[in-house]
Amino acid sequence: MRAFVLALTCLTAATPVAAWEFTPAPICTLFHQGADMAVMVTYDPGVREYAIHLSREGGWPDAGVFSMRFEGPRGLTISTTRHVIETGDTRTLTVRDRGFGNVLNGLHFNTRAVAVLGDLEVPVSLDGAAPAVEEFRNCPSDQLVEVRSSALVSKG
């Protein structure tokens, strides 16, 4: 996990604000470097698990509930208590789950996402996200599965 966080940190530090990008290998990955936060969504078919990794240079505070608010035509708020922040490196917050329909819909159909943890709110633009999200949904080699879980609960 530390190697993953280090690689993501290197990516976020060296990458200017760019478009949303999709890559199918080695696992399905959706990535965007925003002005204040990097967003990476992955699907690992080996463990049949989705993850969202949110990285910011200033780190994340300790708080019991993490929420993601999607603003736009199909706005919604999802939240969980099952988020993880590495104790040694607080720059990346991760949520893992077997179903990510609400997250993918939020990214695809809205204009902005706001990560909320405690009093901290970090926005990221969703301009141009829809085509990359669609590619992620259609990831090759039957990697994407439809499984429902309760880690992220919709409030919208």
C-alpha positions as CSV (number, residue, x, y, z in Angstrom):
1,M,0.0,0.0,0.0
2,R,2.8,2.4,0.8
3,A,4.3,1.9,-2.7
4,F,0.9,2.7,-4.2
5,V,0.6,5.9,-2.1
6,L,4.2,6.9,-3.1
7,A,3.4,6.3,-6.8
8,L,0.2,8.3,-6.5
9,T,2.0,11.1,-4.7
10,C,4.7,11.3,-7.3
11,L,2.0,11.4,-10.0
12,T,0.1,14.1,-8.3
13,A,3.1,16.3,-7.6
14,A,4.4,16.2,-11.1
15,T,1.2,16.4,-13.1
16,P,-0.5,19.7,-14.0
17,V,-4.2,20.0,-13.9
18,A,-5.3,17.7,-16.7
19,A,-8.3,15.9,-18.2
20,W,-9.9,12.8,-16.7
21,E,-8.0,9.7,-18.0
22,F,-8.9,6.0,-18.2
23,T,-6.5,3.1,-18.5
24,P,-7.5,-0.6,-18.5
25,A,-4.2,-2.0,-17.5
26,P,-2.9,-3.4,-15.2
27,I,-6.4,-2.8,-13.6
28,C,-9.2,-0.5,-14.6
29,T,-8.2,3.0,-13.5
30,L,-9.9,6.4,-13.8
31,F,-7.6,9.3,-12.8
32,H,-7.8,13.0,-12.6
33,Q,-5.4,15.6,-11.1
34,G,-7.5,18.5,-9.9
35,A,-6.2,21.8,-8.6
36,D,-6.4,20.7,-4.9
37,M,-6.9,16.9,-5.0
38,A,-6.0,13.9,-7.2
39,V,-8.8,11.4,-7.7
40,M,-8.2,7.8,-8.7
41,V,-10.9,5.1,-9.0
42,T,-9.8,1.5,-9.5
43,Y,-11.4,-1.8,-10.0
44,D,-9.3,-4.9,-9.2
45,P,-10.9,-8.1,-10.6
46,G,-8.6,-10.3,-8.5
47,V,-10.4,-9.2,-5.4
48,R,-13.6,-7.9,-7.1
49,E,-13.2,-4.6,-5.4
50,Y,-13.5,-1.0,-6.3
51,A,-11.6,1.8,-4.6
52,I,-11.5,5.5,-4.6
53,H,-8.2,7.2,-3.6
54,L,-8.3,10.9,-2.9
55,S,-4.9,12.5,-2.4
56,R,-4.0,16.1,-1.3
57,E,-0.8,17.6,-0.3
58,G,-2.2,19.0,3.0
59,G,-3.4,15.6,4.1
60,W,-6.7,14.6,5.6
61,P,-7.9,15.2,9.2
62,D,-9.1,12.4,11.5
63,A,-12.9,12.3,11.3
64,G,-15.5,9.5,11.7
65,V,-17.6,10.1,8.6
66,F,-16.4,10.7,5.0
67,S,-18.8,12.1,2.5
68,M,-18.7,12.9,-1.2
69,R,-21.1,15.5,-2.4
70,F,-21.8,15.5,-6.2
71,E,-23.2,18.8,-7.4
72,G,-25.0,19.2,-10.7
73,P,-28.0,17.8,-12.6
74,R,-28.0,14.5,-10.8
75,G,-26.6,15.7,-7.4
76,L,-26.3,13.3,-4.5
77,T,-24.3,12.9,-1.3
78,I,-22.8,9.5,-0.3
79,S,-21.1,8.8,3.0
80,T,-19.2,6.1,4.8
81,T,-17.5,5.4,8.1
82,R,-15.3,2.8,6.3
83,H,-12.7,5.2,4.9
84,V,-9.0,4.7,5.6
85,I,-6.2,7.2,6.0
86,E,-2.7,5.9,6.4
87,T,-1.3,6.9,9.8
88,G,2.2,7.4,8.5
89,D,1.2,9.4,5.4
90,T,-2.2,11.2,5.7
91,R,-2.2,12.5,2.2
92,T,-4.4,9.8,0.7
93,L,-7.9,8.8,1.9
94,T,-9.2,5.5,0.5
95,V,-12.6,3.9,0.4
96,R,-13.0,0.3,-0.8
97,D,-16.3,-1.5,-1.7
98,R,-17.7,-4.2,-4.0
99,G,-20.2,-1.7,-5.6
100,F,-19.5,1.8,-6.9
101,G,-22.6,2.6,-8.9
102,N,-23.4,5.8,-7.0
103,V,-19.7,7.0,-7.2
104,L,-19.6,6.4,-11.0
105,N,-23.0,8.0,-11.5
106,G,-21.9,11.0,-9.4
107,L,-18.7,11.4,-11.4
108,H,-20.4,10.9,-14.8
109,F,-23.6,13.0,-14.5
110,N,-22.5,16.0,-12.4
111,T,-20.3,19.1,-12.7
112,R,-18.4,19.0,-9.4
113,A,-17.5,16.7,-6.6
114,V,-16.7,17.8,-3.1
115,A,-14.9,15.5,-0.6
116,V,-16.0,16.2,2.9
117,L,-14.1,15.1,6.0
118,G,-14.9,16.8,9.3
119,D,-14.8,20.6,8.6
120,L,-12.6,20.1,5.5
121,E,-14.3,20.4,2.0
122,V,-12.1,19.8,-1.1
123,P,-13.8,20.3,-4.5
124,V,-12.8,18.8,-7.8
125,S,-14.2,19.7,-11.2
126,L,-15.9,16.9,-13.1
127,D,-15.6,18.7,-16.5
128,G,-14.7,16.1,-19.1
129,A,-15.2,13.2,-16.6
130,A,-18.2,11.6,-18.4
131,P,-16.3,10.0,-21.4
132,A,-13.6,8.6,-19.1
133,V,-16.2,7.2,-16.6
134,E,-18.0,5.5,-19.6
135,E,-14.7,3.9,-20.6
136,F,-14.2,2.8,-17.0
137,R,-17.7,1.3,-16.9
138,N,-16.9,-0.6,-20.2
139,C,-13.5,-1.8,-19.0
140,P,-12.4,-4.8,-21.1
141,S,-12.0,-8.4,-20.1
142,D,-15.2,-8.6,-18.1
143,Q,-13.5,-6.9,-15.2
144,L,-16.5,-4.8,-14.0
145,V,-19.2,-6.4,-11.9
146,E,-22.4,-5.3,-10.5
147,V,-22.5,-6.0,-6.8
148,R,-24.3,-3.9,-4.2
149,S,-22.7,-3.1,-0.8
150,S,-23.4,-0.7,2.0
151,A,-20.1,1.0,2.6
152,L,-21.2,4.1,0.6
153,V,-24.7,5.1,1.5
154,S,-26.6,7.5,-0.8
155,K,-28.4,10.5,0.7
156,G,-29.6,12.1,-2.5
